[in-house]
Amino acid sequence: MNPQSEQDLERVQIAVNGLAEHFDTIEVFCTRHEGGMVDGTVNIHWGAGNYFARYGQIKQWMVSEDEDTRSHITRRVES
């Protein structure tokens, strides 16, 4: 891991630790465009609390977002 990646992860871990004082579960996803990177994107994620609760919340959010997107597209096509 390069020094920048270590700093990025440390920043996210500090944020998660601060939130963990007030919440049961936390999962943070961060991205940053980096033109010099092989794929052009830095990706970091870190969480705290019950893994299965975090996974379930993320899964529920993804399903809800997918449904909202499909509904939005359907409305646009119908109008």
mmCIF file of the N, C-alpha and C atoms, coordinates in Angstrom:
data_MODEL
# 
_entry.id   MODEL 
# 
loop_
_atom_site.group_PDB 
_atom_site.id 
_atom_site.type_symbol 
_atom_site.label_atom_id 
_atom_site.label_alt_id 
_atom_site.label_comp_id 
_atom_site.label_asym_id 
_atom_site.label_entity_id 
_atom_site.label_seq_id 
_atom_site.pdbx_PDB_ins_code 
_atom_site.Cartn_x 
_atom_site.Cartn_y 
_atom_site.Cartn_z 
_atom_site.occupancy 
_atom_site.B_iso_or_equiv 
_atom_site.pdbx_formal_charge 
_atom_site.auth_seq_id 
_atom_site.auth_comp_id 
_atom_site.auth_asym_id 
_atom_site.auth_atom_id 
_atom_site.pdbx_PDB_model_num 
ATOM 1   N N  . MET A 1 1  ? 0.858   -1.180 0.000   1.00 0.00 ? 1  MET A N  1 
ATOM 2   C CA . MET A 1 1  ? 0.000   0.000  0.000   1.00 0.00 ? 1  MET A CA 1 
ATOM 3   C C  . MET A 1 1  ? 0.899   1.235  0.000   1.00 0.00 ? 1  MET A C  1 
ATOM 4   N N  . ASN A 1 2  ? 0.616   2.181  -0.892  1.00 0.00 ? 2  ASN A N  1 
ATOM 5   C CA . ASN A 1 2  ? 1.445   3.377  -0.962  1.00 0.00 ? 2  ASN A CA 1 
ATOM 6   C C  . ASN A 1 2  ? 1.056   4.361  0.150   1.00 0.00 ? 2  ASN A C  1 
ATOM 7   N N  . PRO A 1 3  ? 1.921   5.356  0.430   1.00 0.00 ? 3  PRO A N  1 
ATOM 8   C CA . PRO A 1 3  ? 1.644   6.302  1.521   1.00 0.00 ? 3  PRO A CA 1 
ATOM 9   C C  . PRO A 1 3  ? 0.306   7.041  1.376   1.00 0.00 ? 3  PRO A C  1 
ATOM 10  N N  . GLN A 1 4  ? -0.068  7.413  0.145   1.00 0.00 ? 4  GLN A N  1 
ATOM 11  C CA . GLN A 1 4  ? -1.347  8.106  -0.058  1.00 0.00 ? 4  GLN A CA 1 
ATOM 12  C C  . GLN A 1 4  ? -2.512  7.194  0.298   1.00 0.00 ? 4  GLN A C  1 
ATOM 13  N N  . SER A 1 5  ? -2.435  5.921  -0.107  1.00 0.00 ? 5  SER A N  1 
ATOM 14  C CA . SER A 1 5  ? -3.495  4.960  0.212   1.00 0.00 ? 5  SER A CA 1 
ATOM 15  C C  . SER A 1 5  ? -3.603  4.757  1.714   1.00 0.00 ? 5  SER A C  1 
ATOM 16  N N  . GLU A 1 6  ? -2.468  4.696  2.386   1.00 0.00 ? 6  GLU A N  1 
ATOM 17  C CA . GLU A 1 6  ? -2.469  4.538  3.841   1.00 0.00 ? 6  GLU A CA 1 
ATOM 18  C C  . GLU A 1 6  ? -3.126  5.742  4.516   1.00 0.00 ? 6  GLU A C  1 
ATOM 19  N N  . GLN A 1 7  ? -2.822  6.952  4.037   1.00 0.00 ? 7  GLN A N  1 
ATOM 20  C CA . GLN A 1 7  ? -3.446  8.161  4.585   1.00 0.00 ? 7  GLN A CA 1 
ATOM 21  C C  . GLN A 1 7  ? -4.950  8.167  4.324   1.00 0.00 ? 7  GLN A C  1 
ATOM 22  N N  . ASP A 1 8  ? -5.348  7.790  3.123   1.00 0.00 ? 8  ASP A N  1 
ATOM 23  C CA . ASP A 1 8  ? -6.773  7.733  2.779   1.00 0.00 ? 8  ASP A CA 1 
ATOM 24  C C  . ASP A 1 8  ? -7.509  6.766  3.702   1.00 0.00 ? 8  ASP A C  1 
ATOM 25  N N  . LEU A 1 9  ? -6.962  5.562  3.870   1.00 0.00 ? 9  LEU A N  1 
ATOM 26  C CA . LEU A 1 9  ? -7.596  4.567  4.718   1.00 0.00 ? 9  LEU A CA 1 
ATOM 27  C C  . LEU A 1 9  ? -7.664  5.054  6.157   1.00 0.00 ? 9  LEU A C  1 
ATOM 28  N N  . GLU A 1 10 ? -6.601  5.676  6.634   1.00 0.00 ? 10 GLU A N  1 
ATOM 29  C CA . GLU A 1 10 ? -6.591  6.191  8.009   1.00 0.00 ? 10 GLU A CA 1 
ATOM 30  C C  . GLU A 1 10 ? -7.682  7.247  8.200   1.00 0.00 ? 10 GLU A C  1 
ATOM 31  N N  . ARG A 1 11 ? -7.863  8.132  7.232   1.00 0.00 ? 11 ARG A N  1 
ATOM 32  C CA . ARG A 1 11 ? -8.920  9.155  7.318   1.00 0.00 ? 11 ARG A CA 1 
ATOM 33  C C  . ARG A 1 11 ? -10.301 8.498  7.427   1.00 0.00 ? 11 ARG A C  1 
ATOM 34  N N  . VAL A 1 12 ? -10.526 7.486  6.590   1.00 0.00 ? 12 VAL A N  1 
ATOM 35  C CA . VAL A 1 12 ? -11.826 6.804  6.610   1.00 0.00 ? 12 VAL A CA 1 
ATOM 36  C C  . VAL A 1 12 ? -12.010 6.054  7.926   1.00 0.00 ? 12 VAL A C  1 
ATOM 37  N N  . GLN A 1 13 ? -10.970 5.402  8.414   1.00 0.00 ? 13 GLN A N  1 
ATOM 38  C CA . GLN A 1 13 ? -11.071 4.688  9.682   1.00 0.00 ? 13 GLN A CA 1 
ATOM 39  C C  . GLN A 1 13 ? -11.378 5.641  10.835  1.00 0.00 ? 13 GLN A C  1 
ATOM 40  N N  . ILE A 1 14 ? -10.768 6.810  10.848  1.00 0.00 ? 14 ILE A N  1 
ATOM 41  C CA . ILE A 1 14 ? -11.041 7.803  11.892  1.00 0.00 ? 14 ILE A CA 1 
ATOM 42  C C  . ILE A 1 14 ? -12.500 8.237  11.837  1.00 0.00 ? 14 ILE A C  1 
ATOM 43  N N  . ALA A 1 15 ? -13.010 8.478  10.630  1.00 0.00 ? 15 ALA A N  1 
ATOM 44  C CA . ALA A 1 15 ? -14.413 8.873  10.478  1.00 0.00 ? 15 ALA A CA 1 
ATOM 45  C C  . ALA A 1 15 ? -15.346 7.766  10.961  1.00 0.00 ? 15 ALA A C  1 
ATOM 46  N N  . VAL A 1 16 ? -15.052 6.525  10.579  1.00 0.00 ? 16 VAL A N  1 
ATOM 47  C CA . VAL A 1 16 ? -15.881 5.390  10.998  1.00 0.00 ? 16 VAL A CA 1 
ATOM 48  C C  . VAL A 1 16 ? -15.843 5.238  12.515  1.00 0.00 ? 16 VAL A C  1 
ATOM 49  N N  . ASN A 1 17 ? -14.669 5.348  13.105  1.00 0.00 ? 17 ASN A N  1 
ATOM 50  C CA . ASN A 1 17 ? -14.552 5.216  14.563  1.00 0.00 ? 17 ASN A CA 1 
ATOM 51  C C  . ASN A 1 17 ? -15.349 6.297  15.284  1.00 0.00 ? 17 ASN A C  1 
ATOM 52  N N  . GLY A 1 18 ? -15.335 7.525  14.748  1.00 0.00 ? 18 GLY A N  1 
ATOM 53  C CA . GLY A 1 18 ? -16.120 8.596  15.349  1.00 0.00 ? 18 GLY A CA 1 
ATOM 54  C C  . GLY A 1 18 ? -17.615 8.328  15.253  1.00 0.00 ? 18 GLY A C  1 
ATOM 55  N N  . LEU A 1 19 ? -18.066 7.858  14.116  1.00 0.00 ? 19 LEU A N  1 
ATOM 56  C CA . LEU A 1 19 ? -19.481 7.541  13.946  1.00 0.00 ? 19 LEU A CA 1 
ATOM 57  C C  . LEU A 1 19 ? -19.905 6.349  14.793  1.00 0.00 ? 19 LEU A C  1 
ATOM 58  N N  . ALA A 1 20 ? -18.998 5.401  14.984  1.00 0.00 ? 20 ALA A N  1 
ATOM 59  C CA . ALA A 1 20 ? -19.310 4.183  15.745  1.00 0.00 ? 20 ALA A CA 1 
ATOM 60  C C  . ALA A 1 20 ? -19.669 4.491  17.199  1.00 0.00 ? 20 ALA A C  1 
ATOM 61  N N  . GLU A 1 21 ? -19.293 5.660  17.684  1.00 0.00 ? 21 GLU A N  1 
ATOM 62  C CA . GLU A 1 21 ? -19.672 6.053  19.045  1.00 0.00 ? 21 GLU A CA 1 
ATOM 63  C C  . GLU A 1 21 ? -21.170 6.354  19.142  1.00 0.00 ? 21 GLU A C  1 
ATOM 64  N N  . HIS A 1 22 ? -21.824 6.575  17.982  1.00 0.00 ? 22 HIS A N  1 
ATOM 65  C CA . HIS A 1 22 ? -23.219 6.994  17.970  1.00 0.00 ? 22 HIS A CA 1 
ATOM 66  C C  . HIS A 1 22 ? -24.159 6.050  17.219  1.00 0.00 ? 22 HIS A C  1 
ATOM 67  N N  . PHE A 1 23 ? -23.612 5.098  16.467  1.00 0.00 ? 23 PHE A N  1 
ATOM 68  C CA . PHE A 1 23 ? -24.424 4.212  15.640  1.00 0.00 ? 23 PHE A CA 1 
ATOM 69  C C  . PHE A 1 23 ? -23.990 2.763  15.837  1.00 0.00 ? 23 PHE A C  1 
ATOM 70  N N  . ASP A 1 24 ? -24.931 1.828  15.593  1.00 0.00 ? 24 ASP A N  1 
ATOM 71  C CA . ASP A 1 24 ? -24.634 0.404  15.741  1.00 0.00 ? 24 ASP A CA 1 
ATOM 72  C C  . ASP A 1 24 ? -23.763 -0.120 14.605  1.00 0.00 ? 24 ASP A C  1 
ATOM 73  N N  . THR A 1 25 ? -24.029 0.336  13.390  1.00 0.00 ? 25 THR A N  1 
ATOM 74  C CA . THR A 1 25 ? -23.255 -0.134 12.236  1.00 0.00 ? 25 THR A CA 1 
ATOM 75  C C  . THR A 1 25 ? -22.931 1.044  11.331  1.00 0.00 ? 25 THR A C  1 
ATOM 76  N N  . ILE A 1 26 ? -21.786 0.953  10.679  1.00 0.00 ? 26 ILE A N  1 
ATOM 77  C CA . ILE A 1 26 ? -21.342 1.982  9.741   1.00 0.00 ? 26 ILE A CA 1 
ATOM 78  C C  . ILE A 1 26 ? -20.631 1.283  8.601   1.00 0.00 ? 26 ILE A C  1 
ATOM 79  N N  . GLU A 1 27 ? -20.878 1.738  7.384   1.00 0.00 ? 27 GLU A N  1 
ATOM 80  C CA . GLU A 1 27 ? -20.104 1.296  6.222   1.00 0.00 ? 27 GLU A CA 1 
ATOM 81  C C  . GLU A 1 27 ? -19.899 2.527  5.358   1.00 0.00 ? 27 GLU A C  1 
ATOM 82  N N  . VAL A 1 28 ? -18.656 2.855  5.089   1.00 0.00 ? 28 VAL A N  1 
ATOM 83  C CA . VAL A 1 28 ? -18.317 4.053  4.329   1.00 0.00 ? 28 VAL A CA 1 
ATOM 84  C C  . VAL A 1 28 ? -17.617 3.634  3.046   1.00 0.00 ? 28 VAL A C  1 
ATOM 85  N N  . PHE A 1 29 ? -18.093 4.174  1.929   1.00 0.00 ? 29 PHE A N  1 
ATOM 86  C CA . PHE A 1 29 ? -17.475 3.957  0.622   1.00 0.00 ? 29 PHE A CA 1 
ATOM 87  C C  . PHE A 1 29 ? -16.990 5.303  0.113   1.00 0.00 ? 29 PHE A C  1 
ATOM 88  N N  . CYS A 1 30 ? -15.761 5.357  -0.351  1.00 0.00 ? 30 CYS A N  1 
ATOM 89  C CA . CYS A 1 30 ? -15.199 6.600  -0.880  1.00 0.00 ? 30 CYS A CA 1 
ATOM 90  C C  . CYS A 1 30 ? -14.494 6.311  -2.196  1.00 0.00 ? 30 CYS A C  1 
ATOM 91  N N  . THR A 1 31 ? -14.644 7.230  -3.133  1.00 0.00 ? 31 THR A N  1 
ATOM 92  C CA . THR A 1 31 ? -13.909 7.130  -4.395  1.00 0.00 ? 31 THR A CA 1 
ATOM 93  C C  . THR A 1 31 ? -13.344 8.498  -4.734  1.00 0.00 ? 31 THR A C  1 
ATOM 94  N N  . ARG A 1 32 ? -12.271 8.478  -5.491  1.00 0.00 ? 32 ARG A N  1 
ATOM 95  C CA . ARG A 1 32 ? -11.669 9.711  -5.975  1.00 0.00 ? 32 ARG A CA 1 
ATOM 96  C C  . ARG A 1 32 ? -11.064 9.437  -7.336  1.00 0.00 ? 32 ARG A C  1 
ATOM 97  N N  . HIS A 1 33 ? -11.320 10.342 -8.274  1.00 0.00 ? 33 HIS A N  1 
ATOM 98  C CA . HIS A 1 33 ? -10.726 10.201 -9.599  1.00 0.00 ? 33 HIS A CA 1 
ATOM 99  C C  . HIS A 1 33 ? -9.242  10.544 -9.506  1.00 0.00 ? 33 HIS A C  1 
ATOM 100 N N  . GLU A 1 34 ? -8.425  9.673  -10.026 1.00 0.00 ? 34 GLU A N  1 
ATOM 101 C CA . GLU A 1 34 ? -6.975  9.878  -10.078 1.00 0.00 ? 34 GLU A CA 1 
ATOM 102 C C  . GLU A 1 34 ? -6.532  9.534  -11.487 1.00 0.00 ? 34 GLU A C  1 
ATOM 103 N N  . GLY A 1 35 ? -6.282  10.541 -12.305 1.00 0.00 ? 35 GLY A N  1 
ATOM 104 C CA . GLY A 1 35 ? -5.913  10.317 -13.696 1.00 0.00 ? 35 GLY A CA 1 
ATOM 105 C C  . GLY A 1 35 ? -4.681  9.456  -13.882 1.00 0.00 ? 35 GLY A C  1 
ATOM 106 N N  . GLY A 1 36 ? -3.750  9.478  -12.935 1.00 0.00 ? 36 GLY A N  1 
ATOM 107 C CA . GLY A 1 36 ? -2.521  8.701  -13.060 1.00 0.00 ? 36 GLY A CA 1 
ATOM 108 C C  . GLY A 1 36 ? -2.650  7.243  -12.672 1.00 0.00 ? 36 GLY A C  1 
ATOM 109 N N  . MET A 1 37 ? -3.789  6.860  -12.116 1.00 0.00 ? 37 MET A N  1 
ATOM 110 C CA . MET A 1 37 ? -3.991  5.477  -11.693 1.00 0.00 ? 37 MET A CA 1 
ATOM 111 C C  . MET A 1 37 ? -4.319  4.607  -12.903 1.00 0.00 ? 37 MET A C  1 
ATOM 112 N N  . VAL A 1 38 ? -4.047  3.328  -12.786 1.00 0.00 ? 38 VAL A N  1 
ATOM 113 C CA . VAL A 1 38 ? -4.303  2.390  -13.878 1.00 0.00 ? 38 VAL A CA 1 
ATOM 114 C C  . VAL A 1 38 ? -5.769  2.440  -14.302 1.00 0.00 ? 38 VAL A C  1 
ATOM 115 N N  . ASP A 1 39 ? -6.689  2.368  -13.344 1.00 0.00 ? 39 ASP A N  1 
ATOM 116 C CA . ASP A 1 39 ? -8.111  2.419  -13.700 1.00 0.00 ? 39 ASP A CA 1 
ATOM 117 C C  . ASP A 1 39 ? -8.714  3.803  -13.502 1.00 0.00 ? 39 ASP A C  1 
ATOM 118 N N  . GLY A 1 40 ? -7.919  4.763  -13.013 1.00 0.00 ? 40 GLY A N  1 
ATOM 119 C CA . GLY A 1 40 ? -8.380  6.138  -12.878 1.00 0.00 ? 40 GLY A CA 1 
ATOM 120 C C  . GLY A 1 40 ? -9.189  6.439  -11.641 1.00 0.00 ? 40 GLY A C  1 
ATOM 121 N N  . THR A 1 41 ? -9.386  5.468  -10.756 1.00 0.00 ? 41 THR A N  1 
ATOM 122 C CA . THR A 1 41 ? -10.215 5.678  -9.571  1.00 0.00 ? 41 THR A CA 1 
ATOM 123 C C  . THR A 1 41 ? -9.576  5.043  -8.335  1.00 0.00 ? 41 THR A C  1 
ATOM 124 N N  . VAL A 1 42 ? -9.569  5.801  -7.258  1.00 0.00 ? 42 VAL A N  1 
ATOM 125 C CA . VAL A 1 42 ? -9.177  5.281  -5.946  1.00 0.00 ? 42 VAL A CA 1 
ATOM 126 C C  . VAL A 1 42 ? -10.464 4.862  -5.251  1.00 0.00 ? 42 VAL A C  1 
ATOM 127 N N  . ASN A 1 43 ? -10.481 3.675  -4.667  1.00 0.00 ? 43 ASN A N  1 
ATOM 128 C CA . ASN A 1 43 ? -11.665 3.136  -4.009  1.00 0.00 ? 43 ASN A CA 1 
ATOM 129 C C  . ASN A 1 43 ? -11.280 2.665  -2.622  1.00 0.00 ? 43 ASN A C  1 
ATOM 130 N N  . ILE A 1 44 ? -11.991 3.163  -1.605  1.00 0.00 ? 44 ILE A N  1 
ATOM 131 C CA . ILE A 1 44 ? -11.742 2.757  -0.225  1.00 0.00 ? 44 ILE A CA 1 
ATOM 132 C C  . ILE A 1 44 ? -13.085 2.478  0.426   1.00 0.00 ? 44 ILE A C  1 
ATOM 133 N N  . HIS A 1 45 ? -13.152 1.436  1.224   1.00 0.00 ? 45 HIS A N  1 
ATOM 134 C CA . HIS A 1 45 ? -14.336 1.211  2.048   1.00 0.00 ? 45 HIS A CA 1 
ATOM 135 C C  . HIS A 1 45 ? -13.903 0.646  3.390   1.00 0.00 ? 45 HIS A C  1 
ATOM 136 N N  . TRP A 1 46 ? -14.663 0.991  4.418   1.00 0.00 ? 46 TRP A N  1 
ATOM 137 C CA . TRP A 1 46 ? -14.356 0.524  5.767   1.00 0.00 ? 46 TRP A CA 1 
ATOM 138 C C  . TRP A 1 46 ? -15.644 0.549  6.558   1.00 0.00 ? 46 TRP A C  1 
ATOM 139 N N  . GLY A 1 47 ? -15.786 -0.374 7.472   1.00 0.00 ? 47 GLY A N  1 
ATOM 140 C CA . GLY A 1 47 ? -16.994 -0.424 8.273   1.00 0.00 ? 47 GLY A CA 1 
ATOM 141 C C  . GLY A 1 47 ? -16.732 -0.854 9.696   1.00 0.00 ? 47 GLY A C  1 
ATOM 142 N N  . ALA A 1 48 ? -17.768 -0.729 10.510  1.00 0.00 ? 48 ALA A N  1 
ATOM 143 C CA . ALA A 1 48 ? -17.718 -1.155 11.905  1.00 0.00 ? 48 ALA A CA 1 
ATOM 144 C C  . ALA A 1 48 ? -19.095 -1.666 12.289  1.00 0.00 ? 48 ALA A C  1 
ATOM 145 N N  . GLY A 1 49 ? -19.126 -2.540 13.258  1.00 0.00 ? 49 GLY A N  1 
ATOM 146 C CA . GLY A 1 49 ? -20.385 -3.101 13.712  1.00 0.00 ? 49 GLY A CA 1 
ATOM 147 C C  . GLY A 1 49 ? -20.654 -4.438 13.047  1.00 0.00 ? 49 GLY A C  1 
ATOM 148 N N  . ASN A 1 50 ? -21.821 -4.965 13.307  1.00 0.00 ? 50 ASN A N  1 
ATOM 149 C CA . ASN A 1 50 ? -22.210 -6.281 12.829  1.00 0.00 ? 50 ASN A CA 1 
ATOM 150 C C  . ASN A 1 50 ? -22.158 -6.352 11.304  1.00 0.00 ? 50 ASN A C  1 
ATOM 151 N N  . TYR A 1 51 ? -21.335 -7.247 10.794  1.00 0.00 ? 51 TYR A N  1 
ATOM 152 C CA . TYR A 1 51 ? -21.150 -7.383 9.349   1.00 0.00 ? 51 TYR A CA 1 
ATOM 153 C C  . TYR A 1 51 ? -22.463 -7.696 8.641   1.00 0.00 ? 51 TYR A C  1 
ATOM 154 N N  . PHE A 1 52 ? -23.251 -8.612 9.184   1.00 0.00 ? 52 PHE A N  1 
ATOM 155 C CA . PHE A 1 52 ? -24.483 -9.024 8.513   1.00 0.00 ? 52 PHE A CA 1 
ATOM 156 C C  . PHE A 1 52 ? -25.516 -7.901 8.508   1.00 0.00 ? 52 PHE A C  1 
ATOM 157 N N  . ALA A 1 53 ? -25.559 -7.094 9.546   1.00 0.00 ? 53 ALA A N  1 
ATOM 158 C CA . ALA A 1 53 ? -26.451 -5.932 9.554   1.00 0.00 ? 53 ALA A CA 1 
ATOM 159 C C  . ALA A 1 53 ? -26.002 -4.915 8.511   1.00 0.00 ? 53 ALA A C  1 
ATOM 160 N N  . ARG A 1 54 ? -24.692 -4.694 8.408   1.00 0.00 ? 54 ARG A N  1 
ATOM 161 C CA . ARG A 1 54 ? -24.175 -3.762 7.399   1.00 0.00 ? 54 ARG A CA 1 
ATOM 162 C C  . ARG A 1 54 ? -24.486 -4.268 6.004   1.00 0.00 ? 54 ARG A C  1 
ATOM 163 N N  . TYR A 1 55 ? -24.240 -5.547 5.767   1.00 0.00 ? 55 TYR A N  1 
ATOM 164 C CA . TYR A 1 55 ? -24.496 -6.141 4.458   1.00 0.00 ? 55 TYR A CA 1 
ATOM 165 C C  . TYR A 1 55 ? -25.977 -6.039 4.106   1.00 0.00 ? 55 TYR A C  1 
ATOM 166 N N  . GLY A 1 56 ? -26.840 -6.349 5.055   1.00 0.00 ? 56 GLY A N  1 
ATOM 167 C CA . GLY A 1 56 ? -28.282 -6.287 4.815   1.00 0.00 ? 56 GLY A CA 1 
ATOM 168 C C  . GLY A 1 56 ? -28.747 -4.875 4.507   1.00 0.00 ? 56 GLY A C  1 
ATOM 169 N N  . GLN A 1 57 ? -28.214 -3.890 5.206   1.00 0.00 ? 57 GLN A N  1 
ATOM 170 C CA . GLN A 1 57 ? -28.603 -2.509 4.954   1.00 0.00 ? 57 GLN A CA 1 
ATOM 171 C C  . GLN A 1 57 ? -28.157 -2.072 3.567   1.00 0.00 ? 57 GLN A C  1 
ATOM 172 N N  . ILE A 1 58 ? -26.944 -2.443 3.188   1.00 0.00 ? 58 ILE A N  1 
ATOM 173 C CA . ILE A 1 58 ? -26.437 -2.098 1.856   1.00 0.00 ? 58 ILE A CA 1 
ATOM 174 C C  . ILE A 1 58 ? -27.281 -2.769 0.784   1.00 0.00 ? 58 ILE A C  1 
ATOM 175 N N  . LYS A 1 59 ? -27.594 -4.051 0.979   1.00 0.00 ? 59 LYS A N  1 
ATOM 176 C CA . LYS A 1 59 ? -28.401 -4.796 0.013   1.00 0.00 ? 59 LYS A CA 1 
ATOM 177 C C  . LYS A 1 59 ? -29.780 -4.151 -0.143  1.00 0.00 ? 59 LYS A C  1 
ATOM 178 N N  . GLN A 1 60 ? -30.414 -3.795 0.979   1.00 0.00 ? 60 GLN A N  1 
ATOM 179 C CA . GLN A 1 60 ? -31.731 -3.168 0.934   1.00 0.00 ? 60 GLN A CA 1 
ATOM 180 C C  . GLN A 1 60 ? -31.648 -1.836 0.211   1.00 0.00 ? 60 GLN A C  1 
ATOM 181 N N  . TRP A 1 61 ? -30.603 -1.056 0.454   1.00 0.00 ? 61 TRP A N  1 
ATOM 182 C CA . TRP A 1 61 ? -30.429 0.236  -0.217  1.00 0.00 ? 61 TRP A CA 1 
ATOM 183 C C  . TRP A 1 61 ? -30.262 0.036  -1.715  1.00 0.00 ? 61 TRP A C  1 
ATOM 184 N N  . MET A 1 62 ? -29.479 -0.964 -2.115  1.00 0.00 ? 62 MET A N  1 
ATOM 185 C CA . MET A 1 62 ? -29.258 -1.222 -3.536  1.00 0.00 ? 62 MET A CA 1 
ATOM 186 C C  . MET A 1 62 ? -30.562 -1.617 -4.236  1.00 0.00 ? 62 MET A C  1 
ATOM 187 N N  . VAL A 1 63 ? -31.346 -2.479 -3.617  1.00 0.00 ? 63 VAL A N  1 
ATOM 188 C CA . VAL A 1 63 ? -32.620 -2.899 -4.201  1.00 0.00 ? 63 VAL A CA 1 
ATOM 189 C C  . VAL A 1 63 ? -33.545 -1.696 -4.343  1.00 0.00 ? 63 VAL A C  1 
ATOM 190 N N  . SER A 1 64 ? -33.612 -0.869 -3.303  1.00 0.00 ? 64 SER A N  1 
ATOM 191 C CA . SER A 1 64 ? -34.456 0.318  -3.324  1.00 0.00 ? 64 SER A CA 1 
ATOM 192 C C  . SER A 1 64 ? -34.013 1.300  -4.404  1.00 0.00 ? 64 SER A C  1 
ATOM 193 N N  . GLU A 1 65 ? -32.727 1.527  -4.523  1.00 0.00 ? 65 GLU A N  1 
ATOM 194 C CA . GLU A 1 65 ? -32.203 2.431  -5.547  1.00 0.00 ? 65 GLU A CA 1 
ATOM 195 C C  . GLU A 1 65 ? -32.477 1.898  -6.948  1.00 0.00 ? 65 GLU A C  1 
ATOM 196 N N  . ASP A 1 66 ? -32.303 0.592  -7.132  1.00 0.00 ? 66 ASP A N  1 
ATOM 197 C CA . ASP A 1 66 ? -32.603 -0.018 -8.440  1.00 0.00 ? 66 ASP A CA 1 
ATOM 198 C C  . ASP A 1 66 ? -34.074 0.181  -8.798  1.00 0.00 ? 66 ASP A C  1 
ATOM 199 N N  . GLU A 1 67 ? -34.943 -0.050 -7.821  1.00 0.00 ? 67 GLU A N  1 
ATOM 200 C CA . GLU A 1 67 ? -36.379 0.105  -8.054  1.00 0.00 ? 67 GLU A CA 1 
ATOM 201 C C  . GLU A 1 67 ? -36.714 1.556  -8.389  1.00 0.00 ? 67 GLU A C  1 
ATOM 202 N N  . ASP A 1 68 ? -36.145 2.505  -7.647  1.00 0.00 ? 68 ASP A N  1 
ATOM 203 C CA . ASP A 1 68 ? -36.391 3.924  -7.923  1.00 0.00 ? 68 ASP A CA 1 
ATOM 204 C C  . ASP A 1 68 ? -35.902 4.306  -9.317  1.00 0.00 ? 68 ASP A C  1 
ATOM 205 N N  . THR A 1 69 ? -34.757 3.787  -9.713  1.00 0.00 ? 69 THR A N  1 
ATOM 206 C CA . THR A 1 69 ? -34.213 4.086  -11.040 1.00 0.00 ? 69 THR A CA 1 
ATOM 207 C C  . THR A 1 69 ? -35.117 3.533  -12.133 1.00 0.00 ? 69 THR A C  1 
ATOM 208 N N  . ARG A 1 70 ? -35.546 2.276  -11.982 1.00 0.00 ? 70 ARG A N  1 
ATOM 209 C CA . ARG A 1 70 ? -36.451 1.687  -12.973 1.00 0.00 ? 70 ARG A CA 1 
ATOM 210 C C  . ARG A 1 70 ? -37.750 2.474  -13.067 1.00 0.00 ? 70 ARG A C  1 
ATOM 211 N N  . SER A 1 71 ? -38.285 2.877  -11.936 1.00 0.00 ? 71 SER A N  1 
ATOM 212 C CA . SER A 1 71 ? -39.526 3.647  -11.909 1.00 0.00 ? 71 SER A CA 1 
ATOM 213 C C  . SER A 1 71 ? -39.338 4.999  -12.604 1.00 0.00 ? 71 SER A C  1 
ATOM 214 N N  . HIS A 1 72 ? -38.231 5.649  -12.341 1.00 0.00 ? 72 HIS A N  1 
ATOM 215 C CA . HIS A 1 72 ? -37.931 6.942  -12.965 1.00 0.00 ? 72 HIS A CA 1 
ATOM 216 C C  . HIS A 1 72 ? -37.824 6.797  -14.483 1.00 0.00 ? 72 HIS A C  1 
ATOM 217 N N  . ILE A 1 73 ? -37.127 5.770  -14.934 1.00 0.00 ? 73 ILE A N  1 
ATOM 218 C CA . ILE A 1 73 ? -36.964 5.540  -16.374 1.00 0.00 ? 73 ILE A CA 1 
ATOM 219 C C  . ILE A 1 73 ? -38.316 5.232  -17.016 1.00 0.00 ? 73 ILE A C  1 
ATOM 220 N N  . THR A 1 74 ? -39.126 4.425  -16.362 1.00 0.00 ? 74 THR A N  1 
ATOM 221 C CA . THR A 1 74 ? -40.451 4.085  -16.887 1.00 0.00 ? 74 THR A CA 1 
ATOM 222 C C  . THR A 1 74 ? -41.307 5.333  -17.042 1.00 0.00 ? 74 THR A C  1 
ATOM 223 N N  . ARG A 1 75 ? -41.275 6.215  -16.053 1.00 0.00 ? 75 ARG A N  1 
ATOM 224 C CA . ARG A 1 75 ? -42.042 7.451  -16.140 1.00 0.00 ? 75 ARG A CA 1 
ATOM 225 C C  . ARG A 1 75 ? -41.572 8.319  -17.283 1.00 0.00 ? 75 ARG A C  1 
ATOM 226 N N  . ARG A 1 76 ? -40.251 8.372  -17.502 1.00 0.00 ? 76 ARG A N  1 
ATOM 227 C CA . ARG A 1 76 ? -39.696 9.186  -18.587 1.00 0.00 ? 76 ARG A CA 1 
ATOM 228 C C  . ARG A 1 76 ? -40.101 8.612  -19.952 1.00 0.00 ? 76 ARG A C  1 
ATOM 229 N N  . VAL A 1 77 ? -40.086 7.291  -20.078 1.00 0.00 ? 77 VAL A N  1 
ATOM 230 C CA . VAL A 1 77 ? -40.446 6.661  -21.340 1.00 0.00 ? 77 VAL A CA 1 
ATOM 231 C C  . VAL A 1 77 ? -41.925 6.855  -21.630 1.00 0.00 ? 77 VAL A C  1 
ATOM 232 N N  . GLU A 1 78 ? -42.767 6.763  -20.606 1.00 0.00 ? 78 GLU A N  1 
ATOM 233 C CA . GLU A 1 78 ? -44.215 6.886  -20.794 1.00 0.00 ? 78 GLU A CA 1 
ATOM 234 C C  . GLU A 1 78 ? -44.638 8.310  -21.095 1.00 0.00 ? 78 GLU A C  1 
ATOM 235 N N  . SER A 1 79 ? -43.845 9.301  -20.737 1.00 0.00 ? 79 SER A N  1 
ATOM 236 C CA . SER A 1 79 ? -44.262 10.689 -20.977 1.00 0.00 ? 79 SER A CA 1 
ATOM 237 C C  . SER A 1 79 ? -43.682 11.281 -22.239 1.00 0.00 ? 79 SER A C  1 
# 
